[in-house]
Amino acid sequence: MAQVGRLGLLVSVILFAASLGNALASPPAAIEPFFGRFEGRTMAGDDGDTTSRDLTVVIQPDGERFRVEWTTVTRQTDGEVKRKTYSIGFEKTQRPNIFRSTMRTDMFGHQVPLDPLKGDPYVWCRVAGPVLTLYSLQILDDGGYDLQIYQRTVEGDRMSLHFTRLREGEPPRELTATLERVAGQREG
């Protein structure tokens, strides 16, 4: 009879662990309202030239993580077009609503951030209500810093973007834009 009780307990533990595994296989709930594809355009003045920028932001689940991808297409007044795309995965940390980047695989097969002392950017983000703020810190060759801050606020099907770049010894650069959700479900 004691063996039947132990077997029942073992089955209960296995079922609980399986349900916990399913719960952990989904991305954090705080990020879900940001899921979708957003597109927009902004004008910016760089060094006296005004440029048009087409912006796309895609935020999507990636197993128990989530991924932020953004593309900027810059159109110069002289007709030159530049395209830059970044894609970064994020996972939970021990601190609520703060997420670390998972940009490379270590020797044990774990996804980890890059090494800022090797010139790579260190990237993390946080969610505070309707605002997802992504930080990218790079240590320059002379030991100075280059910090880029992307604040993305989602209200309904609209995303407001406020970008700030703080590079040691230079005045701050800022850019704002409004993007519209073109795909993905709005949560809540």
WODANOR-V33282 format. One line per field, one symbol per residue. ss: DSSP state (H for helix, E for strand, L for the rest). psi: psi as a letter, one per 20 degrees, with the letter a starting at -180 (. if undefined). Layout:
BEGIN
ss=???
psi=???
END
This chain:
BEGIN
ss=LHHHHHHHHHHHHHHHHHHHHHHHLLLLHHHHHHLEEEEEEEEEEELLEEEEEEEEEEEEEELLEEEEEEEEEEELLLLLEEEEEEEEEEEELLLLLEEEELLEELLLLLEELLLHHHLLLEEEEEEELLEEEEEEEEELLLLLEEEEEEEEEEELLEEEEEEEEEELLLLLEEEEEEEEEEELLLLL
psi=hhhgghgggggggggghghgghhijqrqhhihiipapqqaqrqqooliqpqppppppppqqmciarpppqppoporhjippppppqppqqrqaippjpqqqnirpaijjqprrrohijiqqpprrqpncjpopppopporhjiaqopppoooppockppppopppoppjqqqpqpqqpqqpiqqppp.
END
